[in-house]
Amino acid sequence: MKDITPYVIDVEWNGDIDQAARKLSFKLAYNTAVKDVNFPALILKMGGFIYAYYEDDTQPKVMFFSGRIFFEKRNTSGFTFEYVAYDDLIYLAKSKIQLNFQNVTITDAIKTICSEIGIEVSESIPSLPTVINYLADGKSCTEMFKIFNEKSKADTTNGSIEFTVLCIEDKITAVKKGELIADYTATDGVNIEHTEHSQSIEDMVNRIKAVDDVGNICQVFTINDDVTHYGMIQDIYKMQPAKQGESVDNVKAAKAMLKRLKEDSSLEGIGNIQCITGYGITIQEEQLKGNFFIKSDDHKFQNNVHTMSLTLEYMPETKEEPEIEQQDLAAPVFKSASQGRKKTYNTATGGGDLNISAGMQAGWNAWGYQTMDNGTEGCCEAATKVGSYYSPFLADECNNGVVSVPTLVGDANAAGVPVIDFDASQLEEGDCIVYYTSEGADGHVTIYDGNGGYIGNSSSQNMVVHSGDYSDCGTPMRIIKTSHY
């Protein structure tokens, strides 16, 4: 441990809700013995630990940052060395995980993730009771925290809790959105230099039309008060069919696209190290009055003066919910749902008990160059028939008469068969490749042959083919890991 304070020229410490780790940037005076033999040069090592402490007339010495150096830059003309350090959340942001969460609370899921990466969790982490069922397949730890936050926010039965994950005193914890800093009020004339407040309707959307697969307008959602005051700005929501074992709340999804007047507030003033992203502060000032959520913070320390800049979001005591008019015009029609789960072909196929290579060959020998009972729309039928020789899951789907790609994907999720975002490095012989339609739905499926090609139904040729390039079918979006199930 070495006190480097005498070398410090200035320090900047900041955080943001869109930035995982808190960052400490600092500049040190530096010179070489060649230029000044009386100057004892100080060089810090990459990966070295940095601890920052704060004290003033109102409070004793307290550590407000600990982390490691991730970046350095020397400026010879300015006789300085610049460094950037991050707290331990940086390791959670940069690390990806493969974990399957089944019926665990968000708090326990956060603890599991931190244990995986070797980061300690604070004993005082709050209870986040929303139960998670989610396969974290190659996602970063902080991506998972954002997913957990969205699920917690949507969980009305447990209070719709929003939270921010922070690293405090070398341990991970969570702060419920807007938790007020105790015994602190920002006021003009005392600790505020100035504030700014803006309003904008540039991103406003006050009417949504929900349409089905054939283009029918089925529902319309309108905030009439905003239409009256600002004019109509409309967007389109493509309704989604329910997948097997899952429900789709098209009304909720359509309403979520509505956007209202946007307000932004900011504050600059005398610094307080408690004012960091995730917490809330009370403000009494000329134009800002009430409680505000800190969306980002930037603290500067120079010449023994501590200042801060905060971007803020107003937190009213009672959240205003707009009145949304809902017009129900027609029942939605889904092309995929019209195929649905129906048995329309001979299911005398394999039993899913061969190894991958032998099963692929048997499937091709049985169905290669054959026209499916569902004709040009027989891609799911072809995949389940060919795959039934090596995959017990595809054999079951075949015997159940599944001919809808969304149903196949939904059944895989329900059966515990991993469905992951497309990554060519994760493809294995026997996996199903799912392609999206232009409308964003699961629209086509083939089986990967292990050599860059696929076996699947060709709409143009109206038969099962073996092609050397799986990208011929469009842009792949998912992989169903039928090579292992």
C-alpha positions as CSV (number, residue, x, y, z in Angstrom):
1,M,0.0,0.0,0.0
2,K,1.4,3.4,-1.0
3,D,-0.3,6.8,-0.6
4,I,-0.1,8.4,-4.1
5,T,-2.1,11.5,-3.2
6,P,0.8,14.0,-3.6
7,Y,1.1,12.9,-7.2
8,V,-2.6,13.4,-8.0
9,I,-3.6,16.3,-10.3
10,D,-7.2,15.5,-10.7
11,V,-9.8,12.7,-10.2
12,E,-13.0,11.9,-12.0
13,W,-15.4,9.2,-10.6
14,N,-18.6,8.3,-12.4
15,G,-21.4,5.8,-13.0
16,D,-24.4,5.3,-15.3
17,I,-27.4,3.0,-15.4
18,D,-26.2,1.9,-18.9
19,Q,-22.6,1.4,-17.6
20,A,-22.0,-1.7,-15.5
21,A,-19.0,-0.8,-13.4
22,R,-18.1,2.5,-11.7
23,K,-15.0,4.1,-13.2
24,L,-12.3,6.1,-11.6
25,S,-10.1,8.2,-13.9
26,F,-7.1,10.1,-12.5
27,K,-4.1,12.0,-13.6
28,L,-0.7,11.8,-11.9
29,A,2.3,14.1,-12.2
30,Y,5.2,12.3,-13.9
31,N,8.7,13.1,-15.0
32,T,11.8,11.0,-15.8
33,A,15.2,11.2,-14.0
34,V,16.7,12.3,-17.3
35,K,14.6,15.5,-17.3
36,D,14.5,16.0,-13.5
37,V,16.8,14.1,-11.2
38,N,15.0,15.4,-8.2
39,F,11.6,14.1,-9.2
40,P,10.9,10.6,-7.8
41,A,8.9,9.0,-10.6
42,L,5.8,6.9,-9.8
43,I,4.7,4.2,-12.2
44,L,1.6,2.2,-11.5
45,K,1.1,-1.3,-12.8
46,M,-1.7,-2.6,-15.0
47,G,-4.1,-4.6,-13.0
48,G,-2.9,-2.9,-9.8
49,F,-5.3,-2.1,-7.0
50,I,-6.5,1.4,-6.5
51,Y,-8.3,2.6,-3.3
52,A,-9.8,6.1,-3.1
53,Y,-10.8,7.7,0.2
54,Y,-12.7,10.8,1.1
55,E,-12.9,13.0,4.1
56,D,-14.1,16.6,4.9
57,D,-15.2,18.7,7.8
58,T,-18.6,16.9,7.9
59,Q,-17.5,13.3,7.9
60,P,-14.6,11.0,8.8
61,K,-12.3,9.3,6.3
62,V,-14.3,6.7,4.2
63,M,-13.3,4.5,1.2
64,F,-15.6,5.3,-1.7
65,F,-13.9,3.3,-4.5
66,S,-11.8,0.2,-4.9
67,G,-10.8,-1.4,-8.2
68,R,-8.1,-2.3,-10.6
69,I,-6.2,-0.3,-13.3
70,F,-7.4,-1.2,-16.8
71,F,-5.9,1.6,-18.9
72,E,-2.9,3.9,-18.8
73,K,-1.7,6.7,-21.1
74,R,1.5,8.9,-20.8
75,N,1.6,12.5,-22.0
76,T,5.2,13.7,-22.3
77,S,4.3,17.3,-23.2
78,G,2.1,17.6,-20.1
79,F,4.3,15.6,-17.8
80,T,1.4,13.4,-16.7
81,F,0.3,9.7,-16.6
82,E,-3.4,9.1,-16.9
83,Y,-5.1,6.0,-15.5
84,V,-8.5,4.4,-15.6
85,A,-9.7,1.9,-12.9
86,Y,-13.0,0.0,-12.6
87,D,-14.6,-1.7,-9.6
88,D,-15.3,-5.4,-9.6
89,L,-18.5,-5.1,-11.6
90,I,-16.2,-4.9,-14.7
91,Y,-15.5,-8.6,-14.3
92,L,-19.3,-9.4,-14.3
93,A,-19.7,-7.2,-17.4
94,K,-16.9,-8.9,-19.3
95,S,-17.6,-12.5,-18.2
96,K,-20.2,-14.7,-20.0
97,I,-22.0,-17.6,-18.3
98,Q,-23.8,-20.8,-19.1
99,L,-26.3,-21.3,-16.3
100,N,-29.9,-22.7,-16.2
101,F,-32.0,-20.9,-13.5
102,Q,-35.0,-23.0,-12.5
103,N,-37.5,-21.7,-9.8
104,V,-35.0,-19.4,-8.0
105,T,-35.5,-15.9,-6.7
106,I,-33.6,-13.0,-8.4
107,T,-31.6,-12.5,-5.2
108,D,-30.4,-16.2,-5.3
109,A,-29.7,-15.9,-9.0
110,I,-27.5,-12.9,-8.5
111,K,-25.6,-14.8,-5.8
112,T,-25.1,-17.8,-8.1
113,I,-23.7,-15.6,-10.9
114,C,-21.3,-13.8,-8.6
115,S,-20.1,-17.1,-7.1
116,E,-19.5,-18.4,-10.7
117,I,-17.1,-15.4,-11.3
118,G,-15.7,-15.3,-7.8
119,I,-17.1,-12.0,-6.7
120,E,-18.4,-11.6,-3.2
121,V,-22.0,-10.6,-2.5
122,S,-23.0,-8.3,0.3
123,E,-24.9,-9.8,3.2
124,S,-27.2,-6.8,3.1
125,I,-28.4,-7.4,-0.5
126,P,-32.2,-6.8,-0.5
127,S,-34.8,-9.4,-1.1
128,L,-35.9,-9.6,-4.8
129,P,-38.6,-12.3,-4.6
130,T,-39.5,-12.6,-8.3
131,V,-38.9,-16.3,-9.3
132,I,-36.7,-16.9,-12.4
133,N,-36.8,-19.7,-15.0
134,Y,-34.2,-18.8,-17.6
135,L,-31.4,-20.4,-19.5
136,A,-28.4,-18.0,-19.5
137,D,-26.7,-19.2,-22.7
138,G,-23.5,-17.3,-23.3
139,K,-24.8,-14.0,-21.9
140,S,-22.7,-11.7,-19.8
141,C,-23.5,-11.4,-16.1
142,T,-24.6,-7.8,-16.4
143,E,-26.9,-8.7,-19.3
144,M,-28.6,-11.2,-17.0
145,F,-29.0,-8.5,-14.3
146,K,-30.9,-6.4,-16.9
147,I,-33.1,-9.3,-17.8
148,F,-33.7,-10.0,-14.1
149,N,-34.6,-6.3,-13.6
150,E,-37.2,-6.4,-16.4
151,K,-38.8,-9.5,-15.0
152,S,-38.9,-8.0,-11.5
153,K,-40.4,-4.8,-12.9
154,A,-43.1,-6.8,-14.7
155,D,-43.9,-8.9,-11.6
156,T,-46.8,-7.0,-10.2
157,T,-47.6,-9.7,-7.6
158,N,-44.3,-8.9,-5.9
159,G,-44.4,-5.2,-6.1
160,S,-42.9,-4.4,-9.5
161,I,-39.4,-3.8,-8.0
162,E,-36.8,-2.1,-10.2
163,F,-33.2,-2.3,-9.0
164,T,-29.6,-1.4,-9.9
165,V,-26.7,-3.7,-9.2
166,L,-23.7,-1.9,-7.6
167,C,-20.3,-2.8,-6.1
168,I,-20.0,-1.2,-2.7
169,E,-16.9,-1.9,-0.5
170,D,-15.8,-4.7,-2.8
171,K,-19.1,-6.6,-2.6
172,I,-22.0,-6.8,-5.0
173,T,-25.4,-5.6,-3.8
174,A,-28.6,-4.3,-5.3
175,V,-30.3,-0.9,-4.7
176,K,-34.0,-0.6,-5.2
177,K,-34.7,2.2,-7.7
178,G,-34.8,5.6,-6.1
179,E,-33.9,4.5,-2.6
180,L,-33.5,8.0,-1.0
181,I,-30.1,9.1,0.4
182,A,-30.8,9.7,4.1
183,D,-30.4,13.1,5.7
184,Y,-29.5,14.9,2.4
185,T,-31.4,17.5,0.4
186,A,-30.0,19.4,-2.5
187,T,-31.1,23.1,-2.3
188,D,-30.2,26.2,-4.3
189,G,-28.1,28.6,-2.3
190,V,-26.5,25.8,-0.4
191,N,-25.2,22.9,-2.6
192,I,-26.6,23.5,-6.0
193,E,-24.9,25.7,-8.6
194,H,-27.5,25.3,-11.3
195,T,-30.1,22.9,-12.8
196,E,-31.5,22.2,-16.2
197,H,-34.8,20.7,-17.3
198,S,-36.0,19.9,-20.8
199,Q,-39.1,18.5,-22.4
200,S,-39.5,16.7,-25.7
201,I,-42.1,15.0,-27.9
202,E,-39.7,13.9,-30.6
203,D,-40.0,10.2,-29.6
204,M,-43.7,10.4,-28.8
205,V,-46.0,7.6,-30.0
206,N,-49.6,8.1,-28.9
207,R,-51.5,5.6,-31.1
208,I,-50.7,1.9,-31.8
209,K,-52.5,-0.3,-34.4
210,A,-52.1,-4.0,-33.7
211,V,-52.3,-6.1,-36.9
212,D,-52.3,-9.9,-37.4
213,D,-50.5,-12.2,-39.9
214,V,-52.8,-11.3,-42.8
215,G,-52.7,-7.5,-42.2
216,N,-56.0,-7.1,-40.4
217,I,-56.2,-4.2,-37.9
218,C,-57.4,-6.1,-34.8
219,Q,-56.9,-3.5,-32.0
220,V,-56.1,0.2,-31.7
221,F,-54.7,1.8,-28.5
222,T,-54.8,5.5,-28.2
223,I,-53.8,8.1,-25.6
224,N,-56.4,10.6,-26.6
225,D,-55.2,13.4,-24.3
226,D,-51.7,13.3,-25.9
227,V,-53.3,13.3,-29.4
228,T,-55.3,16.4,-28.5
229,H,-52.4,18.3,-27.1
230,Y,-49.5,17.2,-29.4
231,G,-51.1,15.7,-32.6
232,M,-51.2,12.1,-33.6
233,I,-48.1,10.0,-34.0
234,Q,-48.8,6.3,-34.9
235,D,-46.9,3.1,-34.9
236,I,-47.7,-0.6,-35.9
237,Y,-47.5,-3.6,-33.6
238,K,-47.3,-7.1,-35.2
239,M,-49.4,-9.4,-33.1
240,Q,-47.8,-12.7,-32.1
241,P,-49.5,-16.2,-31.8
242,A,-49.2,-18.0,-28.5
243,K,-46.6,-20.8,-28.5
244,Q,-47.1,-24.2,-27.1
245,G,-46.8,-24.0,-23.3
246,E,-46.5,-20.2,-23.3
247,S,-48.9,-17.3,-23.3
248,V,-48.5,-14.0,-25.3
249,D,-50.0,-10.8,-23.9
250,N,-50.4,-8.8,-27.2
251,V,-52.3,-6.1,-25.4
252,K,-49.5,-5.4,-22.9
253,A,-46.9,-5.6,-25.7
254,A,-48.8,-3.1,-27.8
255,K,-49.3,-0.7,-25.0
256,A,-45.6,-0.8,-24.1
257,M,-44.9,0.8,-27.5
258,L,-46.8,4.0,-26.5
259,K,-44.4,6.8,-25.5
260,R,-45.3,10.1,-23.9
261,L,-43.7,13.4,-23.2
262,K,-40.0,12.9,-22.3
263,E,-38.5,15.0,-19.5
264,D,-34.8,15.3,-18.6
265,S,-33.4,17.0,-15.6
266,S,-29.8,17.6,-14.4
267,L,-28.0,19.2,-11.5
268,E,-24.5,20.6,-10.9
269,G,-23.3,21.5,-7.5
270,I,-21.1,20.7,-4.5
271,G,-20.3,17.0,-4.4
272,N,-21.6,14.3,-2.1
273,I,-20.1,10.9,-2.5
274,Q,-23.4,9.2,-1.6
275,C,-25.0,10.7,-4.7
276,I,-24.4,7.8,-7.1
277,T,-26.4,6.1,-9.8
278,G,-29.2,3.9,-8.6
279,Y,-30.1,6.0,-5.5
280,G,-32.6,8.9,-5.2
281,I,-32.2,12.4,-3.8
282,T,-34.6,15.1,-2.5
283,I,-34.2,18.4,-4.3
284,Q,-35.7,21.8,-3.3
285,E,-34.8,24.3,-6.0
286,E,-36.3,26.9,-8.3
287,Q,-37.5,24.5,-11.0
288,L,-36.8,21.1,-9.5
289,K,-38.8,20.1,-6.4
290,G,-39.4,16.6,-5.1
291,N,-37.6,13.2,-5.2
292,F,-35.4,12.3,-8.2
293,F,-33.8,9.1,-9.4
294,I,-30.1,9.4,-10.3
295,K,-29.6,8.0,-13.8
296,S,-25.9,8.9,-14.0
297,D,-23.3,10.8,-12.0
298,D,-20.0,12.4,-12.6
299,H,-17.9,13.5,-9.6
300,K,-14.7,15.6,-10.0
301,F,-12.0,16.2,-7.4
302,Q,-9.5,19.0,-8.2
303,N,-7.7,21.5,-6.0
304,N,-9.4,20.1,-2.9
305,V,-12.8,20.9,-4.4
306,H,-15.4,18.2,-5.0
307,T,-18.2,18.9,-7.6
308,M,-20.8,16.7,-9.2
309,S,-23.1,16.5,-12.2
310,L,-26.2,14.4,-12.0
311,T,-28.7,13.4,-14.6
312,L,-32.1,12.8,-13.0
313,E,-35.5,11.3,-13.4
314,Y,-38.5,12.7,-11.5
315,M,-40.2,10.3,-9.1
316,P,-43.7,11.5,-8.3
317,E,-45.3,10.3,-5.1
318,T,-48.1,8.8,-7.2
319,K,-47.2,7.7,-10.7
320,E,-49.4,9.0,-13.3
321,E,-51.0,6.3,-15.5
322,P,-52.4,7.6,-18.8
323,E,-55.9,6.8,-19.9
324,I,-55.5,4.5,-22.9
325,E,-58.5,3.9,-25.2
326,Q,-58.7,0.3,-26.5
327,Q,-60.7,-0.5,-29.6
328,D,-61.2,-4.2,-30.4
329,L,-62.0,-4.5,-34.1
330,A,-61.4,-8.1,-35.1
331,A,-60.1,-11.4,-33.9
332,P,-56.5,-12.0,-35.1
333,V,-55.7,-14.6,-37.7
334,F,-52.2,-16.3,-37.6
335,K,-50.9,-18.3,-40.5
336,S,-48.8,-20.5,-38.3
337,A,-51.7,-21.0,-35.9
338,S,-53.9,-22.1,-38.8
339,Q,-51.5,-25.0,-39.3
340,G,-51.2,-25.5,-35.6
341,R,-50.8,-28.9,-34.0
342,K,-52.5,-31.3,-36.4
343,K,-51.6,-34.7,-37.5
344,T,-51.7,-34.5,-41.3
345,Y,-49.1,-37.1,-42.4
346,N,-47.9,-40.7,-41.9
347,T,-45.9,-40.8,-38.7
348,A,-44.2,-44.2,-39.4
349,T,-40.7,-42.7,-38.8
350,G,-37.7,-43.4,-36.6
351,G,-37.6,-43.9,-32.9
352,G,-35.0,-41.4,-32.0
353,D,-32.5,-44.0,-30.9
354,L,-29.8,-43.9,-33.6
355,N,-26.6,-41.9,-33.3
356,I,-26.5,-38.6,-35.1
357,S,-24.6,-39.6,-38.3
358,A,-26.5,-42.8,-38.7
359,G,-29.8,-41.1,-37.9
360,M,-29.2,-38.3,-40.4
361,Q,-28.4,-40.8,-43.1
362,A,-31.5,-42.9,-42.2
363,G,-33.7,-39.8,-42.3
364,W,-32.3,-38.7,-45.6
365,N,-32.7,-42.2,-47.1
366,A,-36.3,-42.3,-46.0
367,W,-37.4,-38.7,-46.9
368,G,-34.8,-37.3,-49.3
369,Y,-36.5,-35.9,-52.5
370,Q,-39.9,-36.6,-51.1
371,T,-42.8,-34.1,-51.2
372,M,-44.2,-33.4,-47.7
373,D,-47.9,-33.7,-47.0
374,N,-47.9,-30.0,-46.2
375,G,-46.3,-29.3,-49.6
376,T,-44.3,-26.0,-49.9
377,E,-45.1,-25.3,-46.2
378,G,-43.7,-28.6,-45.0
379,C,-40.4,-27.4,-43.5
380,C,-41.3,-28.4,-39.9
381,E,-42.8,-31.7,-41.1
382,A,-39.5,-32.5,-42.9
383,A,-37.4,-31.6,-39.9
384,T,-39.3,-33.8,-37.5
385,K,-39.5,-36.7,-40.0
386,V,-35.8,-36.6,-40.8
387,G,-34.7,-35.9,-37.3
388,S,-37.0,-38.5,-35.7
389,Y,-34.3,-41.2,-36.4
390,Y,-31.8,-39.7,-33.9
391,S,-33.6,-37.2,-31.8
392,P,-36.2,-38.4,-29.2
393,F,-37.6,-34.9,-29.1
394,L,-38.1,-34.6,-32.9
395,A,-39.6,-38.2,-32.9
396,D,-42.2,-37.1,-30.3
397,E,-42.9,-33.9,-32.3
398,C,-43.3,-36.0,-35.5
399,N,-45.6,-38.5,-33.8
400,N,-47.7,-35.6,-32.3
401,G,-48.1,-34.1,-35.8
402,V,-46.4,-30.8,-35.2
403,V,-46.1,-28.8,-38.4
404,S,-45.8,-25.3,-37.1
405,V,-42.3,-23.8,-36.5
406,P,-43.5,-21.6,-33.6
407,T,-45.0,-24.7,-32.0
408,L,-41.8,-26.6,-32.5
409,V,-39.8,-23.8,-30.8
410,G,-42.4,-23.5,-28.0
411,D,-42.4,-27.3,-27.4
412,A,-38.6,-27.3,-27.2
413,N,-38.7,-24.6,-24.5
414,A,-41.3,-26.5,-22.6
415,A,-39.4,-29.8,-22.8
416,G,-36.1,-28.2,-21.7
417,V,-34.4,-28.5,-25.0
418,P,-32.0,-25.5,-25.2
419,V,-33.1,-22.9,-27.8
420,I,-30.3,-20.4,-28.2
421,D,-29.6,-17.3,-30.3
422,F,-27.9,-18.3,-33.5
423,D,-24.1,-18.6,-33.2
424,A,-22.3,-20.6,-36.0
425,S,-19.7,-21.7,-33.5
426,Q,-22.5,-23.5,-31.5
427,L,-23.8,-25.5,-34.4
428,E,-23.5,-29.3,-34.2
429,E,-24.6,-32.0,-36.6
430,G,-28.3,-32.7,-36.0
431,D,-29.2,-29.3,-34.6
432,C,-32.3,-27.5,-36.0
433,I,-31.7,-24.1,-37.5
434,V,-34.6,-21.7,-37.2
435,Y,-35.0,-18.7,-39.6
436,Y,-37.1,-15.6,-39.1
437,T,-39.6,-14.3,-41.5
438,S,-39.6,-10.6,-42.5
439,E,-42.3,-10.1,-39.9
440,G,-40.0,-11.3,-37.1
441,A,-41.7,-14.7,-36.5
442,D,-40.2,-18.2,-36.5
443,G,-40.9,-19.0,-40.1
444,H,-38.6,-21.8,-41.4
445,V,-36.6,-24.7,-40.0
446,T,-33.9,-27.0,-41.4
447,I,-31.5,-29.6,-39.9
448,Y,-27.7,-28.8,-39.9
449,D,-25.7,-31.5,-41.6
450,G,-22.4,-30.8,-39.7
451,N,-20.6,-29.6,-42.8
452,G,-22.0,-26.1,-43.5
453,G,-25.2,-27.4,-45.2
454,Y,-28.7,-28.5,-44.3
455,I,-31.4,-31.0,-44.9
456,G,-34.8,-29.5,-45.2
457,N,-37.9,-28.8,-47.3
458,S,-37.5,-26.6,-50.4
459,S,-40.5,-24.5,-51.1
460,S,-39.4,-23.8,-54.7
461,Q,-38.7,-27.5,-55.4
462,N,-41.6,-28.7,-53.2
463,M,-39.5,-31.6,-51.8
464,V,-36.8,-32.4,-49.2
465,V,-33.3,-31.5,-50.3
466,H,-29.7,-31.6,-49.1
467,S,-27.9,-28.3,-49.7
468,G,-24.3,-27.4,-49.0
469,D,-25.0,-23.9,-47.5
470,Y,-27.5,-23.4,-44.7
471,S,-27.6,-19.6,-45.4
472,D,-29.5,-20.3,-48.7
473,C,-32.6,-20.3,-46.5
474,G,-32.2,-16.8,-45.2
475,T,-30.9,-15.4,-42.0
476,P,-30.7,-18.0,-39.2
477,M,-31.9,-16.6,-35.9
478,R,-32.1,-19.6,-33.5
479,I,-30.6,-23.0,-32.8
480,I,-32.6,-25.8,-31.2
481,K,-30.1,-28.2,-29.7
482,T,-31.7,-31.4,-31.1
483,S,-28.2,-32.9,-31.5
484,H,-28.4,-33.7,-27.7
485,Y,-32.1,-34.3,-27.2
